[in-house]
């Protein structure tokens, strides 16, 4: 059996205690200790998960600019010789 000293707050030896060899005289299993600590810490995080609502998501308000920019496009189908139109437009003169 192993003996340990019991000390008070000032560091003076107060008493001795015998430790049970079946409990304290074993070789520690590092993998089991790691698994237990991970499970404990995962249990402490329960209930802290959250998904963002529409108000918390970044962006998503009014569209800041229209899809086609104000600059002329190279494939703008309503003007002659600027690409193929998929459907007929009225020509504006």
C-alpha positions as CSV (number, residue, x, y, z in Angstrom):
1,X,0.0,0.0,0.0
2,X,1.1,3.5,-0.7
3,X,1.1,6.2,1.9
4,X,0.5,9.9,1.3
5,X,0.8,12.9,3.5
6,X,-2.2,15.1,4.2
7,X,-1.3,18.7,4.6
8,X,-3.3,21.8,5.8
9,X,-3.6,25.1,3.9
10,X,-0.3,26.4,5.3
11,X,1.6,23.3,4.0
12,X,2.2,21.5,7.4
13,X,1.9,17.8,7.6
14,X,-1.3,16.9,9.5
15,X,-1.8,13.2,8.9
16,X,-1.0,10.2,6.7
17,X,-3.3,8.0,4.7
18,X,-3.0,4.6,3.2
19,X,-4.1,4.2,-0.4
20,X,-5.6,1.0,-1.8
21,X,-3.2,-0.6,-4.3
22,X,-6.1,-2.1,-6.3
23,X,-7.3,1.5,-7.0
24,X,-4.1,3.6,-7.1
25,X,-1.5,1.0,-7.9
26,X,-2.5,0.4,-11.5
27,X,-0.9,1.6,-14.8
28,X,-3.1,4.4,-16.2
29,X,-4.8,3.7,-19.6
30,X,-4.3,6.9,-21.5
31,X,-6.7,6.0,-24.3
32,X,-9.6,5.4,-21.8
33,X,-8.8,8.7,-20.0
34,X,-8.8,10.6,-23.3
35,X,-12.2,9.0,-24.2
36,X,-13.7,9.9,-20.9
37,X,-12.5,13.5,-21.0
38,X,-13.8,14.0,-24.5
39,X,-17.2,12.6,-23.6
40,X,-17.3,14.9,-20.5
41,X,-16.4,18.0,-22.5
42,X,-18.9,17.1,-25.2
43,X,-21.6,16.7,-22.6
44,X,-20.7,20.2,-21.3
45,X,-21.3,21.7,-24.7
46,X,-24.9,20.3,-25.0
47,X,-27.5,23.0,-25.6
48,X,-25.0,25.6,-27.0
49,X,-25.7,24.9,-30.7
50,X,-27.7,27.4,-32.7
51,X,-28.6,28.1,-36.3
52,X,-28.8,31.6,-37.6
53,X,-32.3,33.1,-38.3
54,X,-33.0,35.3,-41.3
55,X,-32.1,38.4,-39.3
56,X,-28.8,37.0,-38.2
57,X,-27.6,35.9,-41.7
58,X,-25.2,38.3,-43.3
59,X,-26.7,40.1,-46.3
60,X,-30.0,39.0,-47.8
61,X,-31.7,42.4,-47.8
62,X,-32.6,44.4,-50.9
63,X,-30.6,43.6,-54.0
64,X,-27.9,46.3,-54.2
65,X,-27.9,46.5,-58.0
66,X,-29.8,45.1,-60.9
67,X,-28.6,41.9,-62.7
68,X,-27.5,43.6,-65.9
69,X,-25.2,46.5,-65.3
70,X,-25.7,50.0,-66.9
71,X,-22.7,49.4,-69.2
72,X,-23.5,47.9,-72.6
73,X,-23.2,44.2,-72.8
74,X,-21.4,42.5,-75.7
75,X,-24.2,39.9,-76.1
76,X,-27.2,42.2,-75.5
77,X,-29.8,40.6,-77.8
78,X,-32.1,43.6,-78.4
79,X,-29.5,45.5,-80.5
80,X,-28.5,44.4,-83.9
81,X,-25.4,42.3,-84.3
82,X,-25.0,41.7,-80.6
83,X,-25.7,38.0,-80.3
84,X,-28.8,35.8,-80.9
85,X,-32.1,36.7,-79.3
86,X,-34.0,33.6,-78.1
87,X,-37.3,35.2,-78.8
88,X,-38.5,38.1,-81.0
89,X,-38.4,41.6,-79.7
90,X,-40.0,44.6,-81.2
91,X,-37.5,46.8,-82.8
92,X,-37.5,50.3,-81.3
93,X,-36.8,53.0,-83.9
